Amino acid sequence: MRNVAVIGYGVVGSGTVELFEKNRGDICKKIGRDCDIKYICDLRDFPGDKYEDRLVKDFNVILNDPEIEVVAEVVGGATFAYDYTKKLLSAGKSVVTSNKELVALHGAELLELAKAHNCNYLFEASVGGGIPIIRPLNKCLAGNKIEQISGILNGTTNFILTKMIREQLDFDTALKMAQELGYAEADPTADVEGHDACRKICILASLAFGKHVYPQYVHCSGISRITPDDVEYAENAGYVIKLIGTAKPAGEGHITAIVCPRLVPKSSLLSNVDDVYNAISVTGDGSGDVLFYGRGAGKLPTASAVVGDIIDCLKHKGRIIMIGWDDCNEKDYVVPYKTQETNMYIRVKAADAESLKPAVSELFGKVVYLERNGRPDDELAFITPKMPEQETDEHLAVLSQNAEIASKIRLM
């Protein structure tokens, strides 16, 4: 029976078809019945493609075919994909996706729509590529109260930072290398400014804490202002710089969530996650710390998660896989990030930087000064005590009257 369709025949879509067809015999055994891909929907032509006979351009062919049970939506974006997904779920067809933007923006609505029409909406591939994380959070760790989720959620930024750390490259050079190797898009904004990681931490936080976390309420900053000087100061102090997404309870039914560069201590497992690899650390009140590690993107790793969801839907035909969270329009559900206490790495520039030390002590109290080889006389770097970030900013506003604030990076 040909009961599966794929919408989008790009990198992930072609990988999904390739992996499914390669392992179709084993997949059918796992499901307990015959299955196959009937349609591949894309507006482009693929002359000579191995699966050219399955290609269609009209989405309605899939929507109106009663034989189709499961559709893999790997188009991306939140416009056409949103419309397609709503129509498919309303028709009782299960949908699986790698579309992090769509899940982060509309996950609660689409999960409820699937439930109402006795089908499923699954999105293991939307976070961490081939790393299993959605199922473990929803099943294996379901008996825990989640105390924190922290992770390296974007392979592009992790590759760039790894090159900056290992080879002392500046940001622009490392970015160009990532683009040449195909790890970064021509327009890398979503990756390097943290938007991609933000969508992923929103999905994880929604699942872990039971209410939809919208990206517009989560502070997000990227790595484009990180310099080799910052990397060297961090290295000498026993840290590495990583782009980290974090979410945790904040009391009284609220949470904190943020994506930003952080100084990660070398004793942390996350500090050793390099290149395009991702890692997600989950802390439960029963499980303690659990680390999920692997390739966070790529054709076949992501396809692996998509195909896994297809299998789950086919195995559970007519049954709802319990996964979801409540919609949430509370603007204060995610507490303002500047109210949270953190240590901060600060680098300042001034004509006579050493002369700033008395003022720094008066403003921040006891700080830890950092060194690097050949530190110029006009530069000073230090780590503040833990305090609300708003208070740190107030002190920096005073300090900025006599110095340039060159860098400000949170510690993990």
N, C-alpha and C positions, 0 to 999 in steps of 0.2 A: 504493500500500500504506500502510495506517495503522498504523505500527509504533512510535509514540512515545507515552509517557504522562507527565503532569505531576502530581505529588502536592503539593498546596498551591496555593491560588488567591488568595494575598494579593498584596502589592506585586510581589515578584519573580516569583511564579508567573504572574500576569496579564501582566506584562511579557514573560516568556518566550513565552507563547502569542501575544501581540501581535506580537512581533518575528519569531517563526518563521513565522506565517501571512503576515505582510507580505512576507517574503522567500523564501517557500517555493519559488517557481520557481527562483531562483538557488541555493538550498540543494540542491535535487534535482540540478541540474547539477553542483554541486561534489561531490556524493556519487556521481553516476553512475547513480542509480536513483530511483524514486519513493519518497516518504516523506511522512508527515503525522501530526498528533497525533490519536490515537483517543480517549483518555480524559483527563479532568481530574478528579482526586480531591480532594474537600473535603467536610467534614461540614456546611458551611453551604449554604443555598439561595441561588441567584442568579437570581431571576425576571426574565425579559426579557433576560438576558445573551446576547450575540451567539453564544456557544458553549455555550448551555444544553443542547443535545442531546448534548454530549460529557461532561457532568458526571455523576460517579458518587460514591457515598458509601462504597462497600465496596471496600477495598484489595484484597481477594481477586479481584475482577474483573480487575484488572491482573495480579496475580501468576499467575493461572491461564490467561491468554490467551496462547497460543503465538505469536501474531502480534507481540506487544510485544517489541521488541529493546532499547530504551533507555528509562529512566525518569529524569526530572528530579525529584529530591527537594529541594523548597524549603519544607519545613515548618518547619525550624529545631528547635533543641533536641537533646537526646541521649537521649531516651526512646523515643517512638514512632518517630522517624526512624531510630534505631539498629536497632530491631526490623524495620522495613520494609526497610531497606537490606540487612541480613543475609539476609532471606528472598529478596529479589530477586536478590542476587548468587548465593546458593545454587541458585537456579533458572536460572542462566546468563544473566540479564538484566543488561546494563550499567547503571550508575547514575552520574548526574552530579549535583553538588550545589553549593550556595552556603553550606552549613552548616558554618561555621568551628568551632563548638563540637564537632560530631561528629567532624570530621577531626582536631582537636587532641587529642581524648580517645581515639579509636579508629582513627585512620588506618592504623596498621601492620596491625592485625587485618583491617580491611576490604579493604585492598590485597591482602593474602595470600589472603583468601577469594575475591576476584575472580580472581586468578591461578589458584587451584585449580579454578575453574569456567569457565575460558577466556572470561572477559568482562572488562570494565574498570570501574574506579572513578576518576572524574575530578572535579577540584574547583578548576578555575581561578578560579571566582567566589568562592571562600572567602576569598581574600586580595586586597584592592585593587579589589573590584568589577570594573569594566571594564578595569583596568590589566593587561595581559599580564605575568605574573611567574612563574607556575608552569612554563609551557612553556619560557620562556627559561632558567630555572634548570636544568630537566631536560634541555634539548637544546642550545641555543645556547651556554650557558656550561659545558656538561658537561666540557669539556676543561680547565677551570680548577680549581685548589684555591681554594675560597672563603675569603678572608681576613677578610671582615666583611660583615654585612648590617645596615643601619641604615635606619629608615624612620619616616615619619609615617603611621601605619596606621589612624587613626580620624578620619573627617571631622568628627564632632560636636565632639570636643575641639579640633581645629584651628580650627574656626569660632569657638568660644568664645574661644580664646587670641587669634585675630586681632582679634576685637572688643575684647578687653581691651587689646591693643597699640595698635590704630588709634584707638579711641574712648575710651580710658581708663575703660572700664566695669569694675565689679567682677564677680566670678565669678557671683554669683546673678543679676545683671541680664543678663549675657551668656547664661547658661543659659536663662533665661526666654525670651529672644529666639530662641534655637535651638529651643526647644520650640514656640513660636508659628509658626515657619517650617517645622516638621515635620522638622527635622534631629535633634532629640533626642526620646527617648521620654518618656512621663509619668514613668516610673521610669528615670532616666538612669544608674543606678549602673554598669552594665556598661561604658558609654562613659567616664564621667568618672573612674572609679576604675581604669581601665586594663585591665579584664578582656578586653574585646574585642580590644584591641591585643595582649594577651598571647597569646591563642589564635592570632592571625595570625603572630606572630614564632615561636611554637612550630612551626607548619606549615612556615614558611620554613627554620627551623633544621634540622628533621627532614630535609627534602629536601636541603639544602645539605651537611649533615654526616653523613647516612646512618644516624642512630639516632633513634628516636622521642623527642621532647622533650615531657614531660608538663607541663601548665600549673602543677601544684601544686609543681613544683621551680623555677619561675621567679619571681623577685621582681617584684612589680608594685605601683606606686603611681600615683595619679592627680593631677588638677589642681585638686581642690576647695579646696586650701589656698593656691593661688597668689593673691597680692594685687596690686592696681595698684602698690603700692610696689615689689614685686619686679620687676614689669614695667619700671618706670621706672629702677631701678638697673641692670637688664640692658641696657636701651636706651642709657643713658649710657656703659656700658662696652663697647658694640659687639656686643651679643648680643641675640637674641630667645629667648623661652621657647617650647619645643615639647615635646609628649609624643612621646618617641622609643622605639621598640623596637629593641634591638640584640642581635646574636648573633655570636660569633666564637670561633675555636679558642683553647684555653687551655693547650695542650701536653699530652703524654702521654695522648692520646685523650680529653681532656675539652673542654668548651666553657664559655663564659660566655653568659648570656642574661638580659636584664633589660628591663623596661618602666618608664619613669619620666619626669618632666619634666626637661628639660636646658636649660642655657644654650647655645644654638647660635650660633657666631660668624657675623656677617653675611657673611663671605666664603664660607660654605658654601652650596651650592645649596639645601639643605633649609630654610635660613632664609627663602627667598623663596616657599615653598609656603604659600599662604594659603587662608582660607575652608574649604570642604568638600573641597578637593583633598587627595589623598594623594601621597606620593612614596616610593620605595624605592631606596636606594643599595646597589649590590652591588659589592664589590671582589674581583676575581679576580687570581690571580698572573700571568695572561696578558693578560686584558682590561683590567686597571686598573679605574678607577671607571666604573660604568655606572648611569645614573639612569632609573628608570621612573616616569612622572608621569601623573596623570589623575584623573578622578572616582573616588573610592574606594567609592562607594555610589550608590544611586539605582535606580529601577525599570529603566530601559533600559540603563544602563551594566552593571549586574549581569546583566541578562538577556542582554546581548551575550556575556558570558563563558559563561553556561549554554548558550546555543545553539551557541556554538563547540565546547563539549565534546560536545554531542549529535551534531554533524556528525562530529567525530573518531571517536566510537564507531560511528556508522553506516558510516563509510568503512572502519573496521577490524573489521567483523563477523567473528567467529571468530578474530581475532588479538589478542594481548595488547600493549597499549601499555606499554612498559617504564617504569614509574614506581613508586617505592617506597623504603622504608627498613626497617631492622631494628627489631624491637621492642627496647625497652631498659628494664630494671628496675633499672639501676644508680642508686641514689639520689645518688651522687657524680659522675655524668656531667656534670651542670651544677654547676660549682664554686660555693661560697658567694659571694654577691656582695660581702660585706663584706671579702673578702680581696683584692679588685681595687683597684688604684691609680686615683685620680681626683682632679682639682681639685674643690673644693666652694665654692659660693656660700653664705655664711652671713649671716643678718641677726639681730641680737640687740637686746634691749631692756633698758635699765637706767637707773636714776635719773640717773647721770652716765656716759653711754656712753664719752665720750672717755677717762675714767680707766681704761677697760679695755684700752687699747692696749698698755701694757707686758705685761700678762698674756697678751694675744693673741699678741704677738711671742714670748714665752717658750714658749708652748704649740705654736705652729704654725711659728715661724720667720718668714721674709719673706712677708708677705701683701700683697695689693693692695687698698687701701681704695677704696670706691665712694661716689659722691655722687649726690644727687638734689635737685631744687629744694625748698627749704623743709625740708630734713632736720631733724627735731626733735632736741633735745639728748639725748633718751633712746634714740636709735637709732644703730646702727653696722652697716655692711655691708662685707663683705670677701670676697676670693677666696683660698682656701688654696693652698699648694703641692700638687703631686701626691703623694699618700700613700695607703696602704691605708685604705679607708673605716672599718674597725674602729679604726684609730689615730685618725682624725678624730673618731669618736664618743667615744673615751676622752678626748680633749682637750676636747670639748664638755661631757662630764659634769663635768669640773673647772670649766669656765667657767660652767656653769649654776648653780653655787653662788652666783654674784654677778650673774647675768643670766638673762633669759628667752631661750631659743633660739626665735626667731619663725619662721625659715625655714632650710631646708637643701636646696639644689638642686644636683645634679651638673652639671658642665660636660661638653660633648661633646668 
